[in-house]
C-alpha cells in the first residue's frame, strides 16, 4: 500500500500521467501542425524582427512575401515548361 501523498505530489503525478497519455494517443501525422503553422505565420509577419523598428518589420515582410511569390512563379513556370507540353 502506498503512503498518502500530499496534494502537490499528487498533482505532479497526475500531470505526468496526463502528459504521457497525451503523447501516446496523439496522432503521429499532424502532431505538430498547429505549431508549424504558427511558426510560418510568425515568419511571414516578421515576428523575429525588431518590433520597435517599423521600417525593418515592413521591409522584412515585403522581402519574405516577394521571395514566396518568386518561388511560386518558378514552380508554375517549371510546371508549364516541362509537365504541360
TORPA-4810 file (N, C-alpha, C, O; in nm, 3 decimals):
<nodes>
NODE_1_0.084_-0.117_0.000_0.000_0.000_0.000_0.089_0.124_0.000_0.185_0.133_0.076_X
NODE_2_0.055_0.221_-0.088_0.134_0.343_-0.100_0.105_0.435_0.018_-0.008_0.442_0.067_X
NODE_3_0.208_0.505_0.064_0.181_0.603_0.168_0.101_0.719_0.108_0.109_0.744_-0.013_X
NODE_4_0.026_0.789_0.191_-0.055_0.900_0.142_0.037_1.013_0.097_0.129_1.054_0.167_X
NODE_5_0.008_1.060_-0.023_0.087_1.170_-0.078_0.017_1.301_-0.052_-0.106_1.307_-0.042_X
NODE_6_0.094_1.406_-0.040_0.032_1.536_-0.021_-0.026_1.584_-0.155_-0.001_1.523_-0.259_X
NODE_7_-0.100_1.692_-0.151_-0.171_1.739_-0.270_-0.075_1.778_-0.383_-0.104_1.752_-0.500_X
NODE_8_0.036_1.840_-0.349_0.131_1.883_-0.452_0.190_1.764_-0.526_0.201_1.765_-0.649_X
NODE_9_0.228_1.661_-0.453_0.286_1.542_-0.515_0.181_1.471_-0.601_0.213_1.420_-0.709_X
NODE_10_0.059_1.467_-0.554_-0.049_1.403_-0.632_-0.076_1.482_-0.760_-0.102_1.423_-0.865_X
NODE_11_-0.070_1.613_-0.753_-0.092_1.696_-0.871_0.019_1.674_-0.973_-0.008_1.665_-1.093_X
NODE_12_0.144_1.665_-0.927_0.256_1.640_-1.018_0.243_1.503_-1.084_0.266_1.489_-1.204_X
NODE_13_0.207_1.404_-1.006_0.190_1.270_-1.059_0.077_1.266_-1.162_0.091_1.203_-1.267_X
NODE_14_-0.032_1.333_-1.133_-0.144_1.337_-1.226_-0.105_1.408_-1.355_-0.141_1.363_-1.464_X
NODE_15_-0.033_1.518_-1.344_0.011_1.591_-1.463_0.104_1.505_-1.548_0.096_1.507_-1.671_X
NODE_16_0.193_1.430_-1.483_0.285_1.342_-1.557_0.209_1.232_-1.629_0.240_1.198_-1.744_X
NODE_17_0.110_1.175_-1.564_0.029_1.069_-1.625_-0.048_1.125_-1.745_-0.052_1.061_-1.851_X
NODE_18_-0.108_1.242_-1.729_-0.183_1.302_-1.839_-0.092_1.337_-1.956_-0.130_1.319_-2.072_X
NODE_19_0.028_1.386_-1.928_0.122_1.420_-2.035_0.162_1.295_-2.111_0.164_1.295_-2.234_X
NODE_20_0.194_1.189_-2.040_0.233_1.064_-2.103_0.118_1.007_-2.186_0.140_0.955_-2.296_X
NODE_21_-0.003_1.015_-2.134_-0.120_0.967_-2.207_-0.143_1.049_-2.333_-0.175_0.993_-2.438_X
NODE_22_-0.127_1.181_-2.325_-0.144_1.268_-2.441_-0.041_1.236_-2.548_-0.073_1.233_-2.667_X
NODE_23_0.084_1.212_-2.508_0.190_1.179_-2.604_0.164_1.045_-2.672_0.192_1.029_-2.791_X
NODE_24_0.110_0.950_-2.598_0.086_0.818_-2.655_-0.034_0.815_-2.747_-0.037_0.738_-2.843_X
NODE_25_-0.133_0.897_-2.721_-0.255_0.893_-2.801_-0.260_1.000_-2.909_-0.351_0.999_-2.992_X
NODE_26_-0.165_1.091_-2.910_-0.163_1.198_-3.011_-0.134_1.137_-3.147_-0.042_1.056_-3.160_X
NODE_27_-0.210_1.174_-3.248_-0.184_1.118_-3.380_-0.046_1.159_-3.431_-0.003_1.273_-3.410_X
NODE_28_0.023_1.068_-3.497_0.158_1.095_-3.542_0.161_1.190_-3.661_0.252_1.272_-3.673_X
NODE_29_0.062_1.179_-3.747_0.055_1.271_-3.860_-0.017_1.395_-3.812_-0.129_1.387_-3.763_X
NODE_30_0.046_1.508_-3.827_-0.015_1.634_-3.786_0.000_1.663_-3.638_-0.073_1.747_-3.584_X
NODE_31_0.092_1.596_-3.574_0.108_1.618_-3.430_0.154_1.761_-3.401_0.113_1.820_-3.301_X
NODE_32_0.235_1.814_-3.487_0.288_1.948_-3.464_0.238_2.047_-3.569_0.303_2.148_-3.594_X
NODE_33_0.125_2.018_-3.630_0.074_2.103_-3.738_0.044_2.243_-3.688_0.079_2.341_-3.754_X
NODE_34_-0.020_2.253_-3.575_-0.054_2.386_-3.523_0.072_2.467_-3.495_0.079_2.585_-3.528_X
NODE_35_0.170_2.403_-3.435_0.296_2.472_-3.406_0.366_2.515_-3.535_0.420_2.626_-3.543_X
NODE_36_0.365_2.427_-3.635_0.428_2.459_-3.762_0.359_2.577_-3.830_0.426_2.666_-3.883_X
NODE_37_0.226_2.579_-3.828_0.153_2.688_-3.890_0.176_2.820_-3.817_0.185_2.925_-3.880_X
NODE_38_0.185_2.814_-3.688_0.214_2.936_-3.612_0.354_2.987_-3.641_0.376_3.108_-3.644_X
NODE_39_0.449_2.896_-3.661_0.585_2.938_-3.695_0.589_3.002_-3.834_0.662_3.098_-3.855_X
NODE_40_0.512_2.949_-3.929_0.506_3.007_-4.062_0.445_3.147_-4.054_0.494_3.241_-4.116_X
NODE_41_0.338_3.159_-3.977_0.275_3.290_-3.960_0.374_3.389_-3.897_0.383_3.504_-3.940_X
NODE_42_0.446_3.345_-3.797_0.543_3.431_-3.731_0.654_3.471_-3.828_0.702_3.585_-3.824_X
NODE_43_0.694_3.378_-3.916_0.799_3.407_-4.012_0.755_3.515_-4.111_0.828_3.610_-4.136_X
NODE_44_0.636_3.499_-4.168_0.591_3.593_-4.270_0.541_3.725_-4.213_0.532_3.823_-4.287_X
NODE_45_0.510_3.731_-4.087_0.472_3.859_-4.026_0.590_3.925_-3.956_0.573_4.021_-3.881_X
NODE_46_0.710_3.873_-3.980_0.835_3.928_-3.927_0.834_3.932_-3.775_0.869_4.033_-3.714_X
NODE_47_0.793_3.822_-3.714_0.791_3.814_-3.568_0.928_3.813_-3.506_0.944_3.843_-3.388_X
NODE_48_1.029_3.779_-3.586_1.165_3.774_-3.533_1.241_3.905_-3.553_1.354_3.918_-3.506_X
NODE_49_1.181_4.000_-3.624_1.246_4.130_-3.645_1.222_4.220_-3.523_1.134_4.194_-3.441_X
NODE_50_1.302_4.324_-3.513_1.289_4.420_-3.404_1.158_4.496_-3.420_1.143_4.576_-3.512_X
NODE_51_1.063_4.472_-3.331_0.930_4.531_-3.342_0.930_4.681_-3.318_0.833_4.749_-3.352_X
NODE_52_1.036_4.735_-3.260_1.045_4.880_-3.237_1.086_4.955_-3.363_1.066_5.076_-3.373_X
NODE_53_1.145_4.884_-3.460_1.190_4.945_-3.586_1.089_4.909_-3.695_1.096_4.803_-3.755_X
NODE_54_0.995_5.001_-3.718_0.885_4.975_-3.811_0.933_4.950_-3.954_0.876_4.868_-4.025_X
NODE_55_1.038_5.021_-3.997_1.091_5.004_-4.132_1.148_4.863_-4.150_1.129_4.801_-4.254_X
NODE_56_1.218_4.814_-4.049_1.272_4.678_-4.057_1.161_4.575_-4.067_1.171_4.479_-4.144_X
NODE_57_1.056_4.593_-3.990_0.944_4.498_-3.991_0.878_4.497_-4.129_0.854_4.391_-4.186_X
NODE_58_0.848_4.616_-4.183_0.782_4.623_-4.313_0.873_4.569_-4.422_0.827_4.496_-4.510_X
NODE_59_1.002_4.603_-4.419_1.096_4.553_-4.518_1.110_4.402_-4.513_1.119_4.337_-4.617_X
NODE_60_1.113_4.347_-4.393_1.123_4.202_-4.378_0.999_4.134_-4.433_1.010_4.032_-4.501_X
NODE_61_0.882_4.188_-4.405_0.758_4.131_-4.458_0.757_4.136_-4.610_0.722_4.037_-4.675_X
NODE_62_0.794_4.249_-4.666_0.795_4.263_-4.812_0.894_4.164_-4.874_0.861_4.099_-4.973_X
NODE_63_1.012_4.154_-4.819_1.112_4.063_-4.871_1.068_3.917_-4.866_1.088_3.842_-4.961_X
NODE_64_1.010_3.878_-4.756_0.967_3.738_-4.743_0.850_3.706_-4.833_0.844_3.598_-4.890_X
NODE_65_0.757_3.798_-4.846_0.644_3.775_-4.937_0.689_3.778_-5.083_0.637_3.701_-5.164_X
NODE_66_0.785_3.864_-5.117_0.838_3.866_-5.253_0.912_3.735_-5.283_0.900_3.682_-5.394_X
NODE_67_0.985_3.683_-5.187_1.053_3.555_-5.204_0.954_3.442_-5.226_0.977_3.355_-5.311_X
NODE_68_0.846_3.441_-5.151_0.743_3.340_-5.169_0.679_3.353_-5.307_0.656_3.253_-5.374_X
NODE_69_0.651_3.476_-5.348_0.592_3.498_-5.481_0.685_3.451_-5.592_0.639_3.389_-5.688_X
NODE_70_0.813_3.478_-5.580_0.910_3.435_-5.680_0.919_3.283_-5.684_0.929_3.224_-5.791_X
NODE_71_0.917_3.220_-5.568_0.920_3.073_-5.563_0.799_3.015_-5.634_0.812_2.920_-5.712_X
NODE_72_0.681_3.069_-5.608_0.560_3.020_-5.672_0.565_3.042_-5.823_0.519_2.958_-5.900_X
NODE_73_0.621_3.156_-5.867_0.638_3.182_-6.009_0.731_3.078_-6.072_0.701_3.028_-6.180_X
NODE_74_0.841_3.046_-6.006_0.933_2.946_-6.060_0.868_2.809_-6.071_0.886_2.739_-6.171_X
NODE_75_0.793_2.770_-5.968_0.725_2.641_-5.972_0.625_2.638_-6.087_0.620_2.540_-6.161_X
NODE_76_0.547_2.744_-6.102_0.449_2.750_-6.210_0.517_2.745_-6.347_0.469_2.675_-6.437_X
NODE_77_0.627_2.818_-6.363_0.693_2.817_-6.493_0.755_2.680_-6.524_0.755_2.638_-6.639_X
NODE_78_0.806_2.611_-6.424_0.859_2.476_-6.446_0.749_2.378_-6.482_0.768_2.291_-6.567_X
NODE_79_0.635_2.391_-6.418_0.521_2.304_-6.450_0.476_2.327_-6.593_0.453_2.232_-6.667_X
NODE_80_0.462_2.453_-6.632_0.417_2.485_-6.767_0.519_2.440_-6.870_0.481_2.390_-6.976_X
NODE_81_0.647_2.457_-6.842_0.751_2.423_-6.938_0.770_2.272_-6.955_0.783_2.224_-7.067_X
NODE_82_0.772_2.198_-6.844_0.811_2.057_-6.852_0.696_1.958_-6.836_0.705_1.846_-6.888_X
NODE_83_0.591_1.993_-6.768_0.483_1.898_-6.745_0.364_1.916_-6.839_0.287_1.823_-6.861_X
NODE_84_0.350_2.035_-6.893_0.240_2.062_-6.986_0.297_2.096_-7.123_0.318_2.214_-7.154_X
NODE_85_0.323_1.995_-7.205_0.386_2.023_-7.336_0.295_2.097_-7.431_0.334_2.127_-7.544_X
</nodes>
